[in-house]
Amino acid sequence: MKILIVEDERDLSQSICDYLAGEQFSCEQAFDFTTAFEKITLYDYACIILDITLPDGSGMEILKELKKQGKMDGVIIVSAKNSIDDKVAGLKTGADDYLTKPFHLPELAARLFAIIRRKSFDGKNILRFDNLVLDLNLKELKISEKKIDLTKKEYELLLYFISNRNKVIAKNAIAIHLWGDGFDMADNYDFIYTHIKNLRKKLIQAGASDYIRSVYGMGYKFILS
């Protein structure tokens, strides 16, 4: 799942990024208002960690723009300001949570995951699709009670497919979701095909159906056979 960290304190931003990477999140960073505004316009994120005070603008304006565009990204405001008025203003504007600096990274991760679970998975910790069982806390897949070893990208890809089951997903949407800014460096989408091929092979070998369908000229669809 892709996270945007909007924080001008580079050491703090990197600490958050490193910790969340260990929790299998893919993180992008924006150190100023201009970069953050551009990113929220171009991309969608599972959640945005948003500092209010930025060098060239206010994080509140970022939040307002998200709501203006009808974006569904989760938002956690992180701020050194511990006033009730600021918290109320942030939550009324559309933030999902508010965390005062300094904070503990495990708490941030727990709140982040709670928002994503609530917004994307109806508050569930366990996702079921046919005989697939995904444990969102353990980041683990089981098929017929047998644990299946997936790489980080394979897990993210499967979760993305299940979250968008029965929909046609464009290749560029998959690339952006899994690699963020990095997808621009690719000359083609062979790397997506490789991950999908490996994921499909593992699912079928474990006794699952072939859920992944290629839609010519468009992308892929994840459906029951």
Residue, then its C-alpha position, 0 to 999 in steps of 0.5 A: m500500500k502506497i503512503l505519502i509523507v508530507e513532512d519538511e523535517r527530513d530526518l523525521s520523514q526518513s525515520i517514518c519512511d524507514y519504519l513503515a517500509g518495515e511494515q510493508f508500506s511503500c512510501e513517497q516523500a514530499f518536503d514542501f507544499t508545492t511537491a505535495f500538491e503536485k503528488i496528490t493531484l497526480y496520484d492516489y494514496a492509501c493514506i497521507i501523513l500530513d504536516i500542517t506547517l510547511p515551508d511554502g504553504s499550509g498542510m490544511e490547504i492540501l487537505k482542502e484540495l483533497k476534499k475538493q477533488g473528491k479524493m478518498d485518500g486517508v489523512i493523518i495530520v501530524s503537528a507540533k501544535n497541540s491545541i484543541d482548535d487545530k485538532v477540531a479544524g483538521l478533523k472538520t476539514g476532513a482529516d481521519d486522525y490527528l497526532t501531536k509531535p513528538f509521537h511513537l512510530p508504532e502508534l503512527a503505524a497502528r493509526l495508519f493501518a486502522i484508517i486504511r482498514r476502515k476506509s478500504f476493507d470495512g474495518k476487517n482484519i481478514l479478507r476472504f476471496d474464494n479460498l484465499v484468506l489474507d490476514l492484514n495484520l500479519k500480511e499473510l496469505k493462506i489457501s486452504e489453511k496453508k500459508i503461501d510465501l509471497t514477496k512484498k510486491e506480490y502481496e501488495l499486488l494481490l491485495y490491490f487486485i482483491s480490493n479492486r476485484n471484478k474491475v479492469i485495472a490498467k497497467n499504469a494504475i498497477a505500476i503507480h500503486l506498486w512503485g509510485d514515482g519509480f514507475d516513470m523510469a520504466d520503458n515498458y511494463d514487462f516488470i508488471y507482467t513478471h510479478i503477475k506471472n509469479l503471483r499467478k503461478k504461486l496461487i495456482q500451485a497452491g490449489a487456487s483458481d486462476y483469478i487473473r484475467s488479461v484484458y487486451g489493450m487495457g490491463y487486468k481483471f481479478i475475478l472468479s473463474 
